[in-house]
């Protein structure tokens, strides 16, 4: 029995979908991005621009874990960057005094 394609993520931006596709490819998981043409034509209408990332059903759980792990990693990086900016702002304020 053949594996069917399932949607594991939806995006409002084609570039984000392609980046997720590439991330999965780095782990050996082939993915398909659908809806990009509709999004390009109707980009101003979010209800019409459903860009989906689809993979084989047998790899869905692994792919979701990879994407979630990447999202958590990016969140941590964003928090660290915010802390660095706050530290820099504090330093600059001390220098001005």
Protein Blocks (a to p, Z undefined) as FASTA:
>chain_A
ZZddddfbdcfbfklmmmmmmmmmmnopacddehklmmmmmmmlmklmccdddddfklmm
mmmmmmmmmmmmmmmmmmmmmmmmmmmmmmmmmmmZZ
